[in-house]
Amino acid sequence: MGGKNSAKHKGKKSGKPQQSRARAAEAAGAAGNDFRSADFTSSYVLGHGTMNTYLQQYAPVPTALDALPQPPVGFTGREDDLAHILGVLDPDRSGEGPAVAVLSGWGGVGKTTLACTAGHAAQRRGWFTGVLLVDLRGYDRQPAQAEEALEALLRSLGVPHEHLPPPGAGREALYRSQLNARQEKGQRLLVVADNASAVAQVQPLMPPGHHGMLVTSRHRLTGLGRMRTVNRLQPEDAVTLLEAALRNNDPDDPRIGEDPKAAERLASACGYLPLALQITAALLAQDPEQPLSERADALGGAEGILDGLDDGERSLRTTFDQSLERLTPQERDLFRLLALNPGPDISTPAAAVLADQPRPATERLLARLAASHLIERTATARGRWQMHDLLRAYANEQATAAMDRGRAPRRRYDQAHDRLIHHYVQHAEAANTHLAPPGSPVSARFTDRDQALDWFDAERENLMATAHTSPQAALQLSSALGAYLKWRRHLRDNVVVNALALDACTKLNNTRNKATVWNNLGGALLEFRRFEDAVHALETARDLYQQAGNTKREATAWNNLGGALQELRRFDDALHALETARDLYQQTRDTNGVADAWNNLGTAFQELRRFDDALHALETARDLYQQTGDTHGEAGAWDNLGNAYGDLRRFEDALHARETARDLYQQTGDTHGEADAWNNLGTALQKLRRFDDALHAHQTARHLHQQTDNTQGEADAWNNLGTTLQELRRFDDALHAHQTARHLHQQTDNTQGEATAWNNLGTALQELRRFDDALHALETARDLYQRTGDTQGEAIAWNNLGTTYRGLGRADEAVVAGKQAAAMLATTRDWFRAGEAWGELATTLAAAGADTVHVREAWEQSAQAYTQAGANEEATASQEHANSPKITEAQPPAGTDQPEMDVASESG
């Protein structure tokens, strides 16, 4: 294709034949000459119109209709893109419109390769008799003009140079006439217009009739045909391309196969971008001994990723430079400013703050950047924009270069950055007011809590990144984000932002806020199950509040400390902490705080088996929450009341309490709380032997926990789902459920939960008569319970071990395990389970042929324990066994013990 300089040079040539041709063409154009059906391959031209044009004969010129290059080695993936393109080019396609596909995407994404591959695929199907290819050089400093492209296409079609009309309508008409003539001969051509930057470059090249066209561009060119955005490769396809490119240089290159993990890292560092992958493969081929891991490290190292994507012939930075040069000054400026955003994406309002421009004007600029494929709209929200990692690295370079131009540019960029940080902090503080207890003032910036939560959800990653930008931002955001992060169960983020805030207090010498930060960090660590660290943080906060004479905040620290001590099974210490918190809250007339303390006291009393005290505490908490209008707190109290009623074997009351909790959580929009309530509701339904309903409840809980990414809650739901499946005699399904629960608890380092999962796994294996596997599971459960200091859990495991030993015919060990379980359960005052354990022991003794006296004593102990628990029906049954004349006959086993995972709702 001729360039602009050569075209000008031709225009300066002299000679009579050319002058005659020019005048003739001009006259033909003026007379409306039509070149359709004209034949330029013989010695003259015949035109149809009001006049004919006769030209001197010339020898035939060969055509060039096989211009399509082969795709580079390693083309992979793109199946959906290929299917789309072929659907457009198919001569038998349904629907109207030209067979024109317009491929757009940012530089280096593989548009040209895709177009060539699609062209070859169409030719193999027999859809085209030839292909015309023209490079429009749309992103060079001097892009090709349409007239130049038409000249190149006409010469490829066999039109002699001497027959070419001058630039203008005549040349375009001749191009269409040539294509029409070929259509009449049964030919169908594919025109590939590569690397276009504007519609004006392409419009005159549009083929008439049934011919086809492929256009590639870094811009979204509208009005030409069916548009398709070409995106980066999938990770596995990127690795395949990298391997193919390496093996093209050396078929024996083993590096991908030897280190697939490093290959994945390398593909990721290249952004799954074909050009970056091809450059990387070339650099690796130049250094055959370089490990992939070393290359991947280099791309992420100090040299800068774009420095590492230049092989001397191809450069990703140069490709991006070409795209940037096509932008207006305002677009280039905004592109650089977007690099200042600390997070992965940005909203239109935030971008307007950054640019210090009205929102509509900013949105227009953003849309134009997106049309250039330098940014893209996020898939989840219309008004949010994101940038590929490699383009972000390039934008950072551009922003740094702009700031290095002098004080004024640097000051402007610093001011833009400060405006954006202030925007995030200010909005976070406003949104946080909608998560405060009832009666607290709320910001008018958000209409309600749902809108505030939606904003937090959209901006969470930006806010966390903002917290890393400066000590002041960390300190402000730790306070503004805490309630939201706990609400949405982003527990790791909550620990991180509060740890940043603690460092900020030190750097800023801010002693005034240090106690609050320690308290918030302790609460975050408690939720994150780092209990020892939580106790240290909360004790530090408590002492600092005491020193400052801040009684109200001291009460909060005591309350949170009580929760951490409960998790460490230091129940007496927890009781003292929570009673202190309650008294201090009462001193400061903080009714909501008093309710929180009573609620947590109720759960502590439950752990101490003081069920009547627990019931009183939780009913008090519920009433106080109702008094203050705290629906969310009331939901937690009702949920805990369900646990207390269950311990008192008041199962109908427990069912009512948990249904109420579920409904209240739904009202407040707390999906996590609702999931816990569904899970606890399932255990109440199990106790009422409504197993199908229980199954539904636990499945609902599991789904909600999965929806909120709460792995801990999901594990609890899986565990309870397993116990229900056991009751339904679906033991294989139960086995899967408990194994899943165990895996999830291991994933979250929850030793207590893992122990329970192992225990329940053991009971399922017993039912499947897999006693050796059951023994391993139950011994593991026992050891884990011992490690956590959970005497009750250990006793339950011992009881189930006794049943397993009996199944294995190891009677002596079964008796020892049964006695151990009964004794430990008595010390924990868990009289109902003690009754079960004594019944199991009696059955074991009878099966072992023990003395009648010992068997009777065990049944009597069972009856007494049940009586202590208020379980009169079970006590009567055990006493009947004790009085039976056939006492030495083995009785049916009392059943293995499967502890449910009731979830307490803490307040603080």
N, C-alpha and C positions, 0 to 999 in steps of 0.2 A: 504494500500500500504506500503510495507516495505521501511524503510529508508536506508540511506547509511551505518549506523553503523550496523544494523541487517544483511545487506547483507554480510558485511565483516565477521561477526561472523559465519554465515552459512558456509562460505568458509573454516573455520578452522576445521569444524567437520570431524571426521574420520569414517571409517567404510567401510567394503567391498562393500556393495550394492552401496554406493555413488560413490566409485572409479570406479566401473564397469560402472555405468551410465555415468560418466564423460568421460571415455575412449570410451564408445560406441558412445556417442554424438559426440565426437571429430572425431571419425572415420567416422561417418555418414556425418559430415560436410565436411570432406576431400573428401569423395566419391560423393559429390553432392546430398546427401539425400534430398528428397522432402517430406514435411509433409502434403501436400495437400491431402485431403480425409482421413487422419489418424484419428483414433478413440481412444481418450484417456479416454473414460468413462468405458471401459471394462478392462479386466485383462491384455491385452497386446497391443502393438503398432505395427501397420503395416505401413511401409514406402514404398514408390515407388521410385525406383532409381536403382543404380547399386548394392546396397546391402540392406538387411533388418536388422532392429535393433529389437531385442527381449528384453523385459524388464520384470521384475518380476511383477506379478499381484498385484493390489491394489484395495481397495474398492472404489466405485464411490464417487466423491466429488460433493456436490451440487453447482449449479451456483448461481450467484448474479446479476440478470439482471433487477432489479428494484431499482437501486441505486440513482435515481434522487430525490432529496428532493423537498418538496413542496415550492413554492415561499413564501417569507415572506408576512405577512399581509400588505395590502395597495398597492400592485402592481397596477400601474395605468399608463395611457399613453402608449407610445411606440408602437402605432398601426402601424406606418410606419416601424419601426424596425422589429416588429413581422411579418409583411407581407413579408418583404425582406427575413427573415430567412426561413419562411415556403415556400417561392418560391424556395429557394435553396434546401430544403429537400424534396420537393414534388416528389414522385416517378414517376409521370407523367409529370414532368417538360420538357419543350422543350429545346433543345440545348444539347451540349456535356459537358464533364467535370464532376469531382466528385461532390457528394452532400456534399460539405464542406463549411461551413460558418465560417469566422474568425472575431470575434468581438473584437474591440480594443477601448480603452478609458482610461482616467486616473483613478487612484485608487479611489474607492468609488462611481463611476458613475452608478453602477448597472449592470455590464456586466454579472456576474454570475446569478443574479436574472433573467435577460432577457433570458439567455440561458436555465435555468430551466423552465421558463414559456413557451418558444418556444418548448422545449422537450415535456412537458406535452400536449401542443396543438397538436403537431404532433402525439403523441400516441393516443389522443382522435380521431384523424382522421383515425386511423388504419394503419398508415404508418410504424410503427416499432413494433416489437414483444418484444423488450427489450432495456434497456439503460445501457451502461457502463459509469461510471463516475470515472475520475482520477484527483486528485489535484496535479498539477506539482510544486506547491510551488515556482513559478518562482522568487519571490521577497523576499524569506527567505534568510538567510545567506548561507544556503546549499540547493539550489534548487534540486528538484528530477531529476535524470538522466533518460534517455530514457529506460535503462535496468530495472530500478526499476519500472517505469511506466508499462512496458511490463509485468513484473512479476505480478503486481497487476491486470492487465487486464486479463491475462491468468488464474489467480486463480478465478477471477469473472466469467470466462467462464467455470469453473469447472475442470480445469487442476490441478491434485494433485501436491502438492509441490514436491514430489519425481520425478515427470515426467518433471519438468521444466528444459530445457536445460540451460547450463551456459550462462552468459551474452555474447552477440555477435550475429552474423547473425542467428544462429540456433534458438534463442529465437524469433527473429523477424519473421522468416519463420514459426515457429509454430503458432504464433499469426495470420498471414495471412491465414494459412491453416485452423485454427479453424473457422475463419470467412467465408472462402470459403465453408467449410463443412456445416455451418448453412445456407448459401445462397442456397446450393443445396437442403436443406430440406424445402425451402420456407420461411426461417426466414430472417428478416431484422433488424439489430441492429443500434442503434445510439450511437456513442462514443462521450462523452463530455470531452474534455481536458481543464480543468479549470486552469487559472492563469499561463499560459505559459509565459516565458520571452525570448525564443529563438526558432528559427525554428528547431534547432537540437533536442530540447526536443520533438517536435511534429511529425517530419517527419517519424520516425519509427512507429508511432502509427496510421498512415493514413490507414483507412480500405480499403480493395479491393472491387471490385464488386459494388453491388448496395447499400451497407451499407452507412450510413450517419455520418457526424461528425460536432460538434460544438467546436470551439476553442475560448477561451477568453484570452486576454493579454492586458497589459498596453502599449505594443509596437505594431507597425504596422508590422505584420509578413507576408511577401510576399511569393508568390510561393506555398501557401498551398491550397487556394480556394478563394471563393468570399469574399472580405473584406467589412467590415461595421464599421464605426466609431459610437460609442454610445456617445451621448452628454447628457448634463444636461437635467432635466425635464423642461417642460413648467411650467410657474408660477402656473396656475390653478391645474395642475397635482401634483405639489409639495405640495400645500395646501391639496389636497385630500389625499396624502400619509401621511402627518403629522396628519391629523384627524383620518385616519384609524389606525395608530400606537397608537395614544392616546386612541382611543376607544377599541383597543385590550386589553389594560390594565384596562380600566374602560369604559364599554359601555355607562355610563351616563356622561362621561366627556363633559361638555358643552362649553369649552373655545373657540373652533374654531367658533362655531355658535354665541357666545356672542360678539366676537371681531374679525370680519373677516379682518379688516384693519391691526390689529396687527398680525394676522396669515400671511397675505401677506408680512408684513415687516420681519417676522421671516423666512419665506421661502426664501426671498431675501437674508437675512443675511447668510443663509445656502448655498447660491449660487445655489439653486435648485438641490443640490447634494444629492442623496438618502441616502448615508451613513451619511452625516451630519444631514439630517432630522431624520433618525432613532435614532441617538445619542441624538439629541435634544428632541425627543419624550420620550426617556428613562429618561432623566433628568427632564422633566416636569412631568412624571409619578411618579418619586421619590418625587416630591414636588407638590402635587395636588392643593395646594392653590396659586401657583405662577401664576400671570397673564402673558399672552403671551407677552404683551408690555414690562414687566419687563425683560423677557428672551431675547427679541429682543434688548433691550437697553444694556443688559449685553454682548451680542455678539459684540456690537459695542463699548464697553467701554474700560476702561484702562486695563482690564485683558487680552486683546488680544483675537481675535476671535478664534484662534486655542486652547487656553486654555479652552474656553467654549465649545469646541467640543470634549470632552473626558468624557465618562461615567464610567470610571474605567475598563471597559472590551474592549471597542473599542475606538480608538483614531485616528482622522484624521491626526494628526502630524506623528504618527507612520506609517500610510499608505504612507504618502509622503516620510518619511525617507527611506522606503524600495525602493521606486522608485529612489530616489537620489543615493542610494548606488550602483545601477546597472549602473550608468554613469561612464564614464572615468573622470579622474581628470580635463581635459580640458573642458568637458561638464559641470561638476559641477561648475567650476569656472565661466563660462559664465552664467549659470543659476543664480548664486548669483549676478553677475554684472548687469544683466537685471533688478534687483530690484531697481537699481539707476536711471532708466529712470523715469522722473517725470510724464509722461503722460500715456495714456491707451495702447498704442502700440508703436512699434519701427520699423524703416526701417532697411534693411540690412546695408546700408552705416553707419547709426547712431550706429548700434550694433558693426560694425567694429571699429569705433572711440572709443566706450566704451571699447572694448576688446583690443584695440591697436594692432590689427591683420590685415593682408591683407583681403580684402573683400571676395575672394573665400574661404579662410580657415574659415572665420567667417560664411559664408553661409552654409558650410558643417556642422559645429557644430550646427547651428540653425536648420537645417533639421533633425539632429539626435535628438535634443531635441523635435522637433515636432513629430518625429516617436515614441518617448517615451510618448507623450501626456502631457508633462510638459509645452509646449507652443503650439500655433497653428497659422497657417496662417490666416490672416484676410480674411473675405469673399469678401472684396471689392478690394483688391490689392494683387498681387502675392508676391511682395517683402516686405511685412509687417507682423509683428508677434505680437501676443498678449498672455496674460496670464490670466487665470481665477483669480478672486479676491482672492479666498482662497489660490491658489497656489502663488499668488503675496505676500500675507501675510506671507506665508511660506518662500518664497525667501528673503523677508525682514529680517526675523528672521535669516536665514542662513548668509546673508550679515553682519548683526550686529555681529553675533557670530564670523565671520571671522575677522572683524575689531577689535574685542575685544582681539584678540590673541597677539597684540603688536603694536608698533609704525609703523613698516614697512608695515604690512598689511593695517593699517588705512591710511597711506600715499598713498599706492597704490590705495585704493578705492577712496580717496579724489581726486587724480589725474585723475582717470577715470571719476568721476563725473564732474570735471572741464572741461575735454576735451569735454564731451557731451554737456554741457551748451554752451561752446564756439562754438561748431559745429552748434547748433540751432541758436544762435545769429548771427553768421557770415553769415549763409545761409539766414536768414530772412532779414538782411540788404542788401544782394545781390539781393534777389528777389524784394525787395521794389524799387530798382532803375528802374525796368521795369514798375512801376506804376507811375513814376514821369512824369511831363509835357514834351511834345516833346522838343527835344534839350538837355535834361539833359543826362549826361553820364550814361551808363548802365554797369552792371557787366557782365563779360564773363562767370560767373559761370552758368548762365541760357541762353539758346539760344534766347528766346523771352518772351514776356509777358505771353503767354499761358502756357509755361512751368513753369514760375514763379508762376502763379496762381495755377497750378496743385500742385506744391510743397506746397504752402501755404494751399491749401485745405486738403492735406494729413496730414500736420503737425500742423494744427491749435490747436488741443487740447493739443498736446505736448508743443507748444509754450506758450499757456496760463498757463499751469502748470509750465513751466520754469520761467515765470514771477513771480511766487510766491516763487521761490527758494532763491532769494537774491535781495536786493535793486538795485544792479548794473544791474542785468539781467532785472528787471522790467523797469528801466530807459531806457536801450537800446532797449528793445522790444516795449515799448510804441511808440517810434518813428518809428520803423521798421514795426509795424503791423497796424498803423492807417489807411493808404490808403486802404490796403487790407480788413480790417474789415468793413470799410464803403462801399467799392465796393461790398462785398458779403452780406452786411446788417446784419452782426453779431454785432448788435448795443450794446447789453448788454456787450459783451466781450470788446468792445471798451471803454465803461465807466469803466469797471473793471481794464483794463490794465493801463489806464491813472490815475485812482485813486491810483493804486499801485505805479506808477511813482511819483506821488505827495508826497506820504509818503516816497518814496526813497530819494527825494530831501531833505526832512527834516532830515532823518537819516544820509545822507551823507553830510549834510550842503552844498548842491550844489545849490548855488544861481544863477549860470550862466544859468542853464536850467529851472529854475522855471517858468519863464514867458511862455516859449514854452509849458511846461507841462500844465499850467493853460489854455492856448489857446486850446491845443488839447483836454483837458478835457471838455472845454466849447463846442467845436464842437461836441464831442461825446454826451454830454448831450442834445444838440440841436436836434441831430438826434434821440435821445431816448425820445424826447418829454418832457423833464424835463426843461421847458423853464425858469422858475425863477432861478433855479440853474445854467443854462447855462449863463444867463445874469450876475450873480455874478462872475462866473469863467472868462468870457470874459472881463468884466470890470477890474478885477484884472490883467489879462494878459496885457490889454491895458496900465494900469498905470505902470506896471513893465517895459514894453517896452519903454514907454515915459521916465522913469527914466534912463534907460540904453542908451537912444538916438538911439534906433534901429527903424528907421522910416519904413523900409520895413515890419518888423514883426508887428509893430504897425498898419500898414494898414490892415494886415490880421486879427488882433484882431477886428478892427473897422468893417471890412466886415462881419465877423462871428457874431458880436454883432448886426449888422443890421438885419441879418436873424432871430436871437432870438427875437428881438423886434417886428418884423413882426408877429411872431407866437403869441405874447402876444397882438396883435392888437394895438400896439403903433406905428402907421404908420408914424406919423410925426417924432417921435424920430428915427425910423428906417431909414427914408429918410435922416436925418442929419448924422447918422452913416455911411450910404453907400456913401453919397457925400464926407464925410471926407476920407473914405477909397479910393475912386476914386482919389481924389486930392493927397493923399500921394503916391499912386501907381504911379501916373504920375510924381511926384517929383523924385521918385527913378527909373524911366524909366522901370518899370515892366509892359510890355505890357499885359502879361497874367493876371496879377493882375487887371489891368485896365478893361480888358474884364470881369473878375469875378464881379467886382463892378458894371459895367454897367448892367450886366445880373440881378443881385439882385435888382438894382434900378428899372429895368423894372417891376419886380413883385411887388415892393412897390408902384409904380405909378398905377398899375392895381388896387390894393386894395384901393387906394385913388380916383379911378374912373377917373384918368387922363390918358385916353387911348392913346391920341396922344403922350404924353410924354413917356408913356410906350413903344409905338411902336418905337419911336426914340431911346430910350435906348437899346432896345433889338436888333434892327437892327445894332446899333453901336457895341454891344457885339458880334453879329454874325460875323461881318466883321473883328473885331480884332482877334477872334478865327481862322478865315480862314487865316489871315495874319501870325499868329504864328504856323499854322499847327496843332492846338489842335482840333482834330476831336471830341473828347468826349465833350469838352466845347461847340463846335459849335452845337452838337446835343442838348444840354440843351437849348441853345439860340433859336434854331428853335422850340423846344417844347413850350417854353414860348411865342414865337411869335404866335404860334397857338392859345394860350389862348387870346392874345391881339387882334388878328384878329377876334376871336369869339366875344369878347366884343364889337368890332366895327361892328359886324354883317356882316363881310366879310368872309362868311363861306367857299367859294371855296379856298380863300387864307389860311384860317385856315386848311383846309384839306391838301393842299399842304405842309404847314409847318410841320404838324404832320407826314405826310408820310415821309418827308425828315428826321425828327428827328428819326423816327423808323429805317429807313435804316442806318443812321449813328451809332445809338446805336448797331445795329446788326454788323456793321463793327468792332466796338471796342470790341465786346464781352461782353457788359454790359447788362446782362439779366434783371437786375432791371430797368435800364433806358429804355430798349426796352418795358418792361411791362407797364411802365408809359405812354410811347408814344402810345402804342396800346390803352390804356384806354382813353387817351385824343383824339385819333383818333376816337374812338367810339362816343364821344360827338359831334365831328364835323359832323360825318355822321348822327347823330340824327337830328342836325339842318338842314341838307339837306334832311331830311325825308327818308333817306336810312336805314330803320330800320333793315332789315335783315343783311346788311353789318355791321351796328353798333353792332348788337347782336354778330356777329362773332368776331368783334374787342374786345369787352368786355370779351367774353369767353376766347379769346387768352390771354388777360391781366391777367385774373384770374388764368389761368393755369400756366403762367410764374411766377406769384407771389407765387403760391403754390410751384412751383419747387424750388424757392429760399428761401422758408420759410419766406416770407415777409408778415406777418399777416396784417400789416397796408395797404399795397398795395392791398392785396386780398380783404380787406373790401371795399376799394374804388371801386374796380372792381365789386364786388357784388352789391354795391349800384347803380352804373350806369347801370349794367345789369338789375336791377329792373325797372329803368325808361324806358329803351328800351322795356322791356316786357309789361309795361303799354301802351306804344304807339302801341304795337301789340295786345292790348286788351287781353293779357294773364295775367289776374289780380291775379289768384291764384299763378302762377309761380312768378309774381312780388312780391307778399306778402312774399313768401319764401325767395326770394333774399334779400329783405330789412331786414327781420328778421335775416338772416345770417349776413348781414353787421352790424346790430346793435350789435349782439353778439360779433363779432370780434372786433368792436370798443371798446366795454366794456372791452374785454379781454386785449386790449392794452392801456386802460385808456385814450382814445382819446375822450374827451367830445365833441369837435367840430364835429368830424365824427359821433359820436353817435346821436347828435342832428339832423344832416342831415338825418341819417337813420330813426329816429323817424318821421321826417317830411314826408319823402317819403313813409314810412309805412302808415302814415295817409292818403295820397292821394290815395294809393291803396285800403285802407279800404273804402274810400268814393265811389270809383267806384264799390265796392262790396255791396254798400248800407248799410254798417255796421257803421252807423254814430256815435253811442255811442263809439265804439272802436276807430274810427277815431278821435273823440274829445279827448279821453285820450292820443292818440299818439301825436296829434298836440300840446296839452297843455304841454306835456312832452318836446317836441322839443322846444317850446317857452321858457320854463323855463331854459333849458340847454343853449340855445343861450344867454339868459340874463346873466347866470352865466359866460359865456366866454367873454361877452362884444361884441358879434357879432350883431351889430344893423341890418345889412342887413339880416342875417339869422333870427333874431327875427321878422323882418317885413314880411318875406316870410311866417313864421309860422302863424302870425296874419292874413295874407291874406287867407291862407288855412283854418284857423279857421272860418273866415267869411263864407266861402263856406259850411263848415260843419254845422254851426249854421243855415244856410239857409235850409239845408237838414233836420234838426231837427225841422224846423218850428219856430225857435227862432229868429224872424226877428230883434228885437231891438238889441240883442247881435251881430247879423251878421253885422248890420250897424256900431256898435261901433268898431268891429274888423276890418272891411274894412277901416274905416277912420284912425284907428291907423296904419294899414299897409301902406296906401298911404302916410301919413305924414312922417313915418319913412323912407320909400324908397326915398322920396324927399330929406330928409336931407343927405342921403348917396349918392345922385346924381346918383342913379341907375334908370335912366329915363325910360328905357324899362319896367322894372318890376313895376315902378310906374304907367305907362300906363296900365299895366295888372290889377294892384290893383284898379285903378279908374274905369276900366271897370267892374270888379267884384262888386264894390260898387254900380255902376249904376244898374246892374242887380238885386242886392239885394233890392235896393230902389224900383225898379219897381215891384218886386215880393211882396214887403210889401205894395204896394199901396200908395207910397209916392207922394208928390206933384210933378207935372210935372217939375216945375222949378228946383227942387233939382236933379231929374233924369238927366235933360239936362245938368246941371252944372257938374255933375259927368262925363258924356260922354265927355264934352268939356275939362275937366281936363285931361281925358285919352288921347284925341287927342293931347293936348299940350305936355304932357309928352312924347308921342311917337315921336312927332316932335323934341323934345330936343335930343332924342336918335338917330335921323336920320332914324327912322323906318317909312318911308313915307306911305307905304302900310297900316300898322296898324293904323297910324294917320288918314288916309282917312276913314277907316272903322269905327273908333270911331266917327268921325265927322258926318258921314252919320247916325249913331244911334242918335246923338244929334239933327239932323235936321229932323228926322222921325216924321211924324204926329202920329204914334202909339207908341210914346216914353214911355208911361206908361205901355205898355204891357211888360211882362217879356221877356228879350232877352235870347238867349242861353248863358249859362255861358261861360266866357272867358277861363275857364280851370284852373285847380289847378297848382300851381307852384311847380316844382320838380327841385331843384338845383342839377346840376351835380357836380361830384367831379373831377374838373380839378386839375391836380397835377402839381405844379410848380417845376421847376428844378433849385435848388439853386446852386450857385458856391461859393467856398471858400476853 
